[in-house]
């Protein structure tokens, strides 16, 4: 026996049923917003509690780190040529750190970029090229196809449930 594709009949049979489905979607969206709002309140509360509980520990770590650094600074000559000292419960020391600072302001940055390019240091300049699809879309199908892209047009279904009207009804949700 050959397989047959079973087609389901549409569930909604009238425009009134579509309207009622939209109402139900609005009610469900409102319920989701309520749940997510409660969740965010709980998360924010938990974050605040964790922040308060963590503060004494963070403060103690900061104080101890400052104290260890001060001691190290005062006794740096005892390290000799070594920059690191090893202990039972950790290690600390000095390392050479190099940072590049850039001038503030667009004009100064533009001048710096110009100088880098003039000295052929283009590997220091990041250039990101991308395609602006919105701008490309304005050229029309023929010109878009000429450059190797494609314009695709289709009807896309959308809906917007009127949550405000459902909320005005003030009916119990659930």
N, C-alpha and C positions, 0 to 999 in steps of 0.2 A: 504494500500500500504506500502510495506517495505521501510525503510530508506536506502538510498544509500550514500556512502561516495563519495563526489565529489573530484576528483583528479585534481589539477591544472596542466596545461601543463607547462613545463619549459619556462621561459621567454626568456632565451638566447638560440639561436639555432646554434651557431657556435663558433669556437675558436676566430675568429675576434671580435665577440660580447663580448666574455669574456675579450679580451684585451681592448676593449673600456670601459667595465664596470670597469676594473682596473684603467684605465686612469681617469674615472669619480670619483672613490674612492680617487685617489691621489689628484685630484682637490679639492674635498670636505675636505680632511684632511688638505690641505694647507689653505683653507678658514677658517677651525676651528682654526688652529694655529694662523692665523692673528687675528681672533676675540679674542682668548684667550690672545694673546700678547697685544692687545689694552686694553682689560679688566684689565690685570695686571698693565699696565702703569697707567691707571686711578685709580686703587686701591692704587698703590704706591703713586701717587700724592695726593690722599685724605688723606692717612695716614700721609704724610709729612705735609700737611696743619693742620691736627688735632694735630700733635705733636707740631708744632709751636704755635698754638692757646692755647694748654694745658700748655706749659712751664711756663708762668707767674703764672698760678694758682698753679701748682705743686711747684714752687719755693716759693710762698707765704705760702702754707701749710707747707712746710719744715721749713721755718723761724719761723712761729707761733708755730709749734710743738716744735722746739728747745727752743723758748722763754718760753713756758709753762713748759717744763721739767726743765729748769734752775730755774724758780720760785719755782716749786715743790721741787727741790733739796735743795734750800735755806730755805724752810719753812716746811720741812718734819716733824719736831718735833711738829708742830701744829696739825698734823693729829692724834696724840695720838696713841692708839692701832690700829686704823683703817688704812687701806692701801688705801682706796678709798675716794675720795671727790666728792660729787654730786653737780652739778650746774644747772642753768636754761637751759643751752644749751648743756649739756653733762656731762660727768664724766671722771675722770682720777685718776690714782693712781699707785701703785706698785703691782706686783705679783711675787711670787717666781717662777723662771723658772730654770729648770734643763736640761742640754744638755749633751750628751755623745760625746766626741771627740775620734776619732780613729787615730791611728798612720798612717803616710804616708808611702807608699812603699809596694810592694807586699810581700816582705820577712817579714816585721813587721806585716802585716795583717795576713799572714799565721801562724806566731808564735802566734798571739792573738787567732786565731781560734783553733790552737792546744791546747792552754792553756784552752780555754773554754770547749773543748771536754774532756780534761783530768780531769776537775773538774765537769764533767757531767752537764754542762750548755748548752746542745745541743739545748735547746729551743731558745737560743740566736743566733744560726747559721741557716741561711736559706739555704736549699738544694733544688734545683729544678731539678727534673728528668723528661726528656722528651724523646721521641723516635726520632732518626735521620732517617727519612724515606729514605733519599738518601743512607745512609750506609746499611740499611735493604734491599733495592732494589738489592744490589750487591750480596746477598746470594742466589738468585735463588728461583724459585717458591716452590720447595719441602721444603726447610729449612724455608722459610717465612711462609708457611702453617703450618709447625710443631709448630711454636710458637703462632699460632692463628691469623695471619694477612693474607692478600690476595694480590696477585699481579694482577692488572687489566691492561690489555693492550688493546688499541684501537687506531684506526687511527683517528687522530684529524685534521680537516681541518684547514688550515691556508692560509693567503695571505699576500703579501707585495706589496703595490702599490708603483710604482717608482715615487715618488714626484719630484726627481731631474730631471727626463726626462721631466715631465710636466712643471716644472719651466723653463727649457731650451727653451720650445716652446714659452714662453712669450706671451700666449694668454690671452685675458681679461677673468677674472673669474666673476662669479656672477650668 
